[in-house]
Amino acid sequence: MLREMPAHFSPLEVNTLEPVITAAPAYNNLVVFDPLKAQESLANVIPDLAEKWTLADGGKRVIFTLRKGVKWQDGKPFTSADVKHTLDLVRGVGTAKLRLNPRKTWMWNVKDVVTNGDYEVTVVLGQPQSSLLAMLATHLLPIVPAHVDPADVRLRPMGTGPFRVKEIVPDQSVLLEKNPDYWLKGRPYLDGIRFIIIKSRPARMAALTVGQVDFSFPNDMTANTRDQIKTAVPGIRIQEQANNGTDNLLINTKRPPFDNPKVRQALNLALDRTAFITSMYQGVALKGGLMIPPPYGVWGLPAARVDKLPGYGDPAKNLAQARSIMQSLGYGPSNLLKATVSTRALDIYVDSAVWVVSQLKNIYMDPALEQVETATWFPKIARRDFQLGVNFTAGVVDDPDANFFENFACGSERNYSDYCSEETQKLFIAQSGETNPAKRLSLVHEIDERLQTEAARPILAQKLEFFATWPYVKNLFAHQSVYNYWRFQEVWLDK
């Protein structure tokens, strides 16, 4: 079940869930997170197209030994040339180009990709980087064919994976069928997968309740809808998991008056995070910064440090301070700051945006809500055509490198607020190369606090996922990231 028709089917260019859910079953990665384990960590990275990997040169060379006998779904053989092609595409080198390249910043430390025959690839790094395997294991970095134009991949997935596309009916459904030549014998168990498009959230919940679909769409359920579903279908299975997703406020730091750090400080103070979690999620969400807080995640700030961030603590004092800042800039009851708050025209976005608009009215602002269709939303924020935006950002893996560089590095395509601090970016690089886990964690906490205090992209809440499956659905486990459990290779139906 999908919320809308995927705008394309290229996992390397994904900014939202629909393309990866429908395309991931058609692909493989070099390595992958174990689909049968909900926790995503380096300990749970397993072989996929790479049978094994070794480190050399003090960790600055990662050597992958590839599987033999793997075929693309058009019958051509998979080789090291495909791995180099994929990684070079994401790095932005070579003649082939992606239309969108949100993961390019992940490759900042990759200096070269070298093939040694058809079945060995070496990734050359500038410094040791423990996070590389975790990033390569996500469904957003599958290996794509070197012999197929990236523009064609956008139109139709064509991989080495357990399923292949059978039929695409625009605005209705995407039908996948079992790949009869899949390299892992005995997989997949399913004969096919049919994704139907249901645009209304109540209609999606109704489809789940009556058994029209086998599982819920990620991020759809609040605590209230979870309880309603459990009442309607007592035997349904609901997995609770942090999903590495945050409600957040995009502030266009290039557009006056939001280029003024004082205005951004006032906005940051005015948004009462505790009230947001209570009103939006019935108290069932996590307080936190950018990284998933413990015990769900490894890298998030401890609760005591979160409570000292802007937007926490005494809401009356925060509001008074925010109003004082705005008054010092000349705003007040007779001179309101007019602004447009843009958001994607989906329920989970609009609900949060309505709340943000109500809060900003308390600090001498006159905000107007703008709802933008998905096809327009991502191009709009990519070209920075907004003042303020309410976004839901789902992280791809619980590792700082993926999150920091993609969302906050200077010049990154997905750094929608255009936050740029050379000092902070040096810390990004330092934590990435830190081999002592305790020291790396300390640096990550320092960076997270800095990003929240400077209102780089104010985090409103860390979302909890309620993922519902009918009892007969086996081996479909919600992971820490909503992007990484859609291969369906191990899924089977007990009916």
ZIFEN-V665386 format. One record per backbone hydrogen bond with DSSP energy under -1.0 kcal/mol. CO is the residue of the C=O (numbers start at 1). NH is the residue of the N-H. E is the energy in kcal/mol with one decimal. If there is no record, write none. Layout:
[[CO:NH:E] [CO:NH:E]]
This chain:
[[2:198:-2.9] [10:13:-1.6] [11:14:-1.4] [17:21:-2.6] [18:22:-1.8] [19:23:-1.9] [20:24:-2.6] [23:26:-2.2] [24:27:-1.7] [25:163:-2.2] [26:161:-2.7] [28:143:-2.6] [29:49:-2.9] [30:48:-1.6] [30:50:-2.6] [32:46:-3.2] [34:37:-1.7] [38:480:-1.0] [41:44:-1.5] [42:45:-1.4] [44:34:-2.9] [46:32:-2.5] [49:67:-2.6] [52:65:-2.3] [54:63:-3.0] [56:61:-1.9] [57:60:-1.2] [60:125:-3.5] [61:56:-2.4] [62:123:-2.7] [63:54:-2.0] [64:121:-2.2] [65:51:-2.4] [65:52:-1.2] [70:78:-2.8] [72:75:-2.5] [76:72:-3.5] [79:82:-1.2] [80:84:-2.5] [81:85:-2.4] [82:86:-2.3] [83:87:-2.5] [84:88:-2.6] [85:89:-2.2] [86:90:-2.1] [87:91:-2.2] [88:92:-1.3] [88:93:-2.3] [101:104:-1.5] [103:106:-1.4] [104:107:-1.8] [105:108:-1.4] [107:110:-1.7] [109:126:-2.4] [112:124:-2.8] [114:122:-3.2] [118:80:-1.8] [119:66:-2.3] [120:116:-2.6] [121:64:-3.4] [122:114:-2.9] [123:62:-2.3] [124:111:-3.0] [124:112:-1.3] [129:132:-1.4] [131:135:-2.2] [132:136:-2.4] [133:137:-1.2] [135:138:-1.1] [137:33:-1.1] [138:141:-1.8] [149:152:-1.3] [149:153:-1.5] [150:154:-1.3] [152:156:-1.6] [154:9:-1.9] [159:73:-1.9] [162:179:-2.8] [164:177:-3.0] [167:175:-3.3] [169:172:-2.4] [169:173:-2.0] [172:197:-2.4] [173:169:-2.7] [174:195:-2.9] [175:166:-2.9] [175:167:-1.9] [176:193:-1.7] [177:164:-2.7] [179:182:-1.6] [184:187:-1.7] [191:178:-2.5] [193:176:-3.2] [195:174:-2.2] [196:2:-2.9] [200:204:-2.1] [201:205:-2.4] [202:206:-2.2] [203:207:-2.4] [204:208:-1.9] [205:209:-2.3] [206:210:-2.1] [207:212:-2.2] [207:213:-1.2] [214:470:-2.3] [217:220:-1.4] [222:226:-2.4] [223:227:-2.1] [224:228:-2.3] [225:229:-2.6] [226:230:-2.4] [227:231:-1.9] [228:232:-2.3] [229:233:-2.9] [233:236:-2.1] [237:469:-2.7] [239:467:-2.6] [241:465:-4.0] [243:482:-1.0] [244:395:-4.4] [245:463:-2.8] [246:393:-2.5] [247:460:-3.3] [247:461:-1.1] [248:391:-2.7] [250:389:-2.4] [251:253:-1.2] [252:255:-1.6] [255:258:-1.7] [257:260:-1.7] [260:264:-1.7] [261:265:-2.3] [262:266:-2.1] [263:267:-2.2] [264:268:-2.3] [265:269:-2.0] [266:270:-2.0] [267:271:-1.0] [270:272:-1.1] [272:276:-2.1] [273:277:-2.5] [274:278:-2.0] [275:279:-2.8] [276:280:-3.0] [277:281:-1.4] [277:283:-2.5] [281:284:-2.8] [283:285:-1.1] [286:462:-3.0] [292:300:-1.6] [293:297:-1.6] [302:306:-1.9] [303:307:-2.3] [306:309:-2.1] [309:312:-1.7] [311:273:-1.8] [314:318:-2.3] [315:319:-2.5] [316:320:-2.3] [317:321:-2.4] [318:322:-2.4] [319:323:-2.6] [320:324:-2.1] [321:325:-2.1] [322:326:-2.2] [323:327:-2.6] [324:328:-2.0] [326:331:-2.4] [327:330:-1.7] [332:335:-1.5] [335:332:-1.6] [337:366:-3.0] [339:368:-2.6] [340:388:-1.6] [341:370:-2.8] [342:390:-2.5] [343:372:-2.8] [344:346:-2.4] [346:349:-1.1] [346:350:-2.9] [347:351:-2.8] [349:353:-2.4] [350:354:-2.7] [351:355:-1.5] [352:356:-2.3] [353:357:-2.6] [354:358:-1.9] [355:359:-1.8] [356:360:-2.5] [357:361:-1.3] [359:362:-1.6] [360:363:-1.7] [364:337:-2.6] [366:339:-1.3] [368:341:-3.5] [370:343:-2.1] [372:345:-2.8] [373:376:-1.5] [373:377:-2.5] [374:378:-1.2] [376:380:-2.2] [377:381:-2.4] [378:382:-2.2] [379:383:-1.7] [380:385:-2.7] [384:386:-1.3] [387:252:-2.5] [388:342:-3.0] [389:250:-4.1] [391:248:-2.6] [393:246:-2.4] [397:399:-2.4] [399:403:-1.4] [400:404:-3.4] [401:405:-1.6] [402:406:-1.1] [403:407:-1.9] [404:408:-2.1] [409:412:-2.2] [412:415:-1.3] [414:416:-2.0] [415:418:-2.0] [417:253:-1.6] [421:425:-2.5] [422:426:-1.8] [423:427:-1.2] [424:428:-1.7] [425:429:-1.9] [426:430:-2.2] [427:431:-2.7] [428:432:-1.8] [429:433:-1.7] [436:440:-2.6] [437:441:-2.5] [438:442:-1.9] [439:443:-2.0] [440:444:-2.5] [441:445:-2.3] [442:446:-2.0] [443:447:-2.4] [444:448:-2.7] [445:449:-2.4] [446:450:-1.9] [447:451:-2.7] [448:452:-2.1] [449:453:-2.6] [450:454:-2.3] [451:456:-2.4] [452:455:-1.1] [458:249:-2.3] [461:247:-1.6] [462:286:-3.0] [463:243:-1.4] [465:241:-2.1] [467:239:-2.9] [468:216:-2.4] [469:237:-2.5] [470:473:-2.3] [472:494:-3.0] [474:492:-1.5] [481:484:-1.5] [492:474:-2.8] [493:495:-1.5]]
